Amino acid sequence: MKLMRVGQPGQEKPAILDADGKVRDLSQHVADIGGAAISPEGLAKIAAIDPKSLPELQVDRIGACVAGTGKFICIGLNFSDHAAETGATVPPEPVIFMKATSAIVGPNDDVLIPRGSEKTDWEVELGVVIGKTAKYVSEANAMDYVAGYCVSHDVSERAFQTERSGQWTKGKSCDTFGPIGPWLVTKDEVADPQNLGMWLKVNGETMQNGSSKTMVYGVAFVVSYLSQFMSLQPGDVISTGTPPGVGMGMKPPRYLKAGDVVELGIEGLGDQRQTFVADR
């Protein structure tokens, strides 16, 4: 299933994409795409509904594909080829950092370049959405706790991230730096999350053209690993790292400016499109 949220900020309705690409209203069946609705039981109930029996929705805006995210957890340097382009060594264990949930926006919303930014960068990433509470789970059982996947854009301000002392979080958490969606694609529709094409363009020029197969620590490992340190809750999003082609890795480096348009997508998970604007 391809689940989504449609409407203006704060007024999004839960929806499902039918086989003909029409957006259907789920609001008579679930309160939102999040919490109990994305549990195994909740997804089974949605799967039992004939989408064509639901009212069609006119789409004025697509919101973030999951509601009520408590944690937005990111994995750094998790693609071998991306680590190489930045001159970094693949870490012996996953690098974990948090992205503020206030950064979350819809997949086609404008992204704000923060005041004082000179190094705003792009990163297409595979997002993993948790469907039920995971704590101390094994890698073998980890996928039982995954509701599905989404496109995640881990927008980053590199100077804030690496040149301003402290940890990475402040370079990752600026308002609008976390577009997710357009869809939460349930895991049954993704045969192998470790073999998905990933791409990103800036002003029509391809910058990233990679695959999740070069991910160092795969989805099951990451879910299990994180669950040893913190419980994962329904609606939590894990952004699992980016393939090569980020602005920071170019020679010379290249960063985003107001007016730039970034398009990105992942095989089977849909596309995003954002215009970058200066935050006043």
C-alpha positions in Angstrom: 0.0 0.0 0.0 1.0 3.6 -0.6 -0.3 5.7 2.3 -0.2 9.4 2.4 -1.5 12.6 4.1 -3.1 15.3 2.0 -4.0 18.9 2.9 -2.7 22.1 4.3 -0.3 22.0 7.3 -2.2 21.0 10.4 -5.3 19.9 8.3 -3.9 16.8 6.6 -6.3 13.9 5.9 -5.1 10.3 5.8 -5.2 8.8 2.3 -4.3 5.9 0.2 -3.2 5.8 -3.4 -5.3 3.4 -5.5 -4.1 1.2 -8.4 -5.0 3.9 -10.9 -3.0 6.6 -9.1 -6.0 8.3 -7.5 -5.8 9.6 -4.0 -8.6 8.1 -1.7 -9.8 9.4 1.6 -9.2 7.2 4.6 -10.4 9.6 7.3 -13.6 7.5 8.0 -11.4 4.6 8.9 -8.3 6.0 10.6 -7.6 9.2 12.4 -4.2 9.7 10.7 -1.2 7.8 9.2 0.6 7.2 12.4 0.3 5.4 15.8 -2.1 2.5 15.8 -2.9 2.9 12.1 0.6 1.8 11.1 0.8 -1.1 13.5 0.6 -4.6 11.9 -3.0 -4.8 13.0 -3.8 -1.3 11.8 -2.2 -1.9 8.4 -4.1 -5.2 8.0 -7.4 -3.3 8.6 -6.5 -0.7 5.9 -5.4 -3.5 3.5 -8.9 -5.1 3.8 -10.5 -1.9 2.5 -11.2 -1.6 -1.2 -9.6 1.7 -2.1 -12.1 2.3 -4.9 -14.9 2.3 -2.3 -13.4 5.4 -0.7 -14.1 9.0 -1.8 -11.5 10.5 -4.1 -9.5 13.5 -2.8 -8.4 16.6 -4.6 -4.8 17.1 -3.8 -3.8 20.7 -3.0 -0.7 19.7 -1.0 1.0 16.5 0.1 2.0 16.4 3.8 4.7 14.4 5.5 3.8 10.8 5.0 3.6 9.9 8.7 2.1 11.8 11.7 3.2 11.9 15.3 6.8 11.2 14.8 8.5 11.2 18.2 12.1 10.5 17.0 13.8 11.3 13.7 17.0 9.3 13.9 19.7 9.5 11.3 22.6 7.3 10.4 25.8 9.0 9.2 28.4 7.8 6.8 26.4 4.7 6.1 27.2 4.3 2.4 30.7 3.2 1.6 31.0 5.3 -1.6 29.7 8.4 0.2 32.2 8.0 3.0 34.9 7.7 0.4 33.9 10.9 -1.4 34.0 12.9 1.9 37.4 11.4 2.9 35.9 9.7 5.9 36.5 6.2 7.2 33.5 3.8 7.4 32.8 3.7 11.2 33.1 0.4 13.1 29.5 1.0 14.4 26.7 3.1 13.0 27.0 6.9 13.6 23.8 8.0 15.2 22.4 11.6 15.3 19.0 13.1 15.8 17.1 15.4 13.5 14.6 17.6 15.3 11.0 16.6 14.5 10.2 20.3 13.9 12.3 19.9 10.7 9.6 17.6 9.2 7.7 19.0 6.2 5.9 17.6 3.1 7.8 16.3 0.1 7.2 19.3 -2.1 7.2 22.1 0.5 9.7 24.9 0.2 12.9 24.4 2.1 14.2 27.4 4.1 17.9 28.2 3.8 18.6 29.4 7.4 20.0 32.8 8.3 23.8 32.9 8.0 24.0 29.7 5.9 26.6 29.4 3.2 26.8 25.6 3.0 23.3 24.1 2.7 23.6 20.7 1.1 21.4 17.9 -0.2 21.2 14.2 0.7 18.6 11.7 -0.7 18.0 8.9 1.9 15.9 5.8 2.5 13.5 6.5 5.4 12.4 3.6 7.5 9.1 4.0 9.4 8.6 2.1 12.6 5.2 0.4 13.1 5.4 -1.1 16.6 7.5 -0.6 19.7 11.0 -2.2 19.3 13.3 -2.7 22.3 16.2 -5.1 22.3 15.2 -6.8 19.1 17.4 -9.1 17.2 18.5 -8.5 13.6 16.6 -11.6 12.6 13.3 -10.2 14.0 13.9 -6.5 13.3 11.8 -6.3 10.1 8.7 -7.3 12.1 8.8 -3.8 13.6 9.0 -1.9 10.3 5.8 -0.5 8.9 7.3 0.7 5.6 9.6 3.0 3.8 9.7 6.6 2.4 11.9 9.0 0.6 13.7 11.2 3.2 15.7 14.3 2.3 18.3 14.9 4.9 19.0 18.5 4.2 22.2 19.6 6.0 24.0 22.9 6.7 27.6 21.8 6.6 29.2 24.8 8.4 26.7 24.4 11.3 27.3 20.7 11.2 31.1 20.5 11.2 32.6 23.9 11.8 30.6 25.3 14.7 31.8 22.9 17.3 29.7 20.3 19.2 27.6 17.6 17.5 26.0 17.4 14.1 22.4 18.0 15.2 22.3 21.7 14.7 23.4 21.4 11.1 20.6 18.9 10.5 17.6 20.3 12.4 16.9 23.6 10.8 13.2 24.2 10.1 12.1 22.4 6.9 15.3 20.3 6.7 13.3 17.0 6.9 11.0 16.5 3.9 9.5 13.0 4.0 7.1 11.3 1.6 5.2 11.5 -0.7 4.1 8.0 0.5 4.6 5.6 3.3 5.1 2.4 1.2 4.3 -0.6 3.3 7.1 -3.1 3.5 5.2 -5.8 1.6 5.6 -3.7 -1.6 9.4 -3.5 -1.2 11.0 -6.8 -2.2 14.5 -5.8 -1.1 15.2 -2.5 0.7 18.9 -3.1 0.1 18.6 -2.8 -3.7 16.8 0.4 -4.5 17.9 3.0 -6.9 18.3 6.5 -5.4 18.7 9.8 -7.3 18.8 13.5 -6.8 18.9 16.5 -9.2 19.7 20.2 -8.6 18.2 22.5 -11.2 17.8 19.5 -13.5 21.4 18.3 -13.2 21.9 14.9 -11.7 24.0 15.0 -8.6 23.3 11.7 -6.9 22.7 8.4 -8.7 23.3 5.5 -6.4 21.7 2.5 -4.7 20.9 1.3 -1.3 23.0 -1.8 -2.0 26.1 0.2 -1.1 24.7 0.8 2.4 27.2 -0.4 5.0 24.7 -1.2 7.8 21.4 -2.5 6.3 17.9 -1.8 7.5 17.5 -4.8 9.7 20.8 -4.3 11.4 20.1 -0.6 12.0 16.7 -1.2 13.5 18.1 -3.9 15.8 21.2 -1.7 16.7 19.1 1.3 17.6 16.8 -0.7 19.7 19.6 -1.7 22.0 20.0 1.9 23.1 16.5 3.3 22.9 13.0 2.0 22.3 11.6 2.7 18.8 8.0 3.8 18.7 5.3 3.7 16.1 5.8 6.7 13.8 9.5 7.1 14.5 11.6 7.6 11.3 15.1 6.4 10.7 16.9 8.1 7.8 19.6 5.6 6.8 22.3 7.5 5.0 23.0 8.8 1.5 24.9 7.6 -1.6 27.7 9.8 -3.1 27.1 13.0 -4.9 26.6 15.5 -2.1 27.7 19.1 -2.5 30.3 18.8 0.2 32.1 16.0 -1.6 32.5 18.0 -4.9 35.8 19.7 -5.9 35.2 22.5 -5.3 32.2 22.0 -3.0 28.9 23.2 -4.3 26.0 24.3 -2.1 22.4 25.4 -2.5 21.2 29.0 -2.9 17.8 30.7 -2.9 15.9 29.8 -6.0 17.5 26.4 -6.5 15.1 23.5 -7.2 16.0 20.0 -5.9 14.2 16.9 -7.2 14.9 13.5 -5.7 13.4 10.0 -5.5 13.9 6.3 -4.7 12.8 3.4 -6.8 9.2 2.5 -5.9 8.9 5.1 -3.2 8.0 8.2 -5.2 9.6 11.6 -5.9 10.0 14.9 -4.1 10.5 18.4 -5.4 11.5 21.4 -3.3 12.3 25.0 -4.0 14.9 26.5 -1.7 14.2 30.0 -0.3 16.0 32.3 2.1 14.6 32.2 5.6 13.8 35.8 6.7 
